[in-house]
Amino acid sequence: MNPIARRKIRQHMQSCSDKTFWDNMNFIHNQAYQLAIKHVHEAMECMPGITKKQVEAVMQKTVEIRENWDGLHEIEVEASIDRIITGQH
């Protein structure tokens, strides 16, 4: 991204209300998380010896870990920041 585009995005974010700012940040955070999940899924599918059933079991386990172990039912910036501040990363 070029410097002009970055500046325009920063200016837009600075002009947002608090709610709109955090909604936008949560959207971006969620998209990054979903892309990471997609990469893990695709990587497993490319590995010889891993069956589709095993891939699906791992994907289900990631949801269980995120929700039950880490308590992250929704992917939000605030929850991630809280985990970093408390040293639970």
Buried (B, 14 or more C-beta within 10 A) or exposed (E): EEEEEEEEEEEEEEEEEEEEBBEBBBEEBBEEBEEEBEEBBEEBEEEEEEEEEEBEEEEEEEEEEBEEEBEBEEBBBEBBEEBEEEEEE
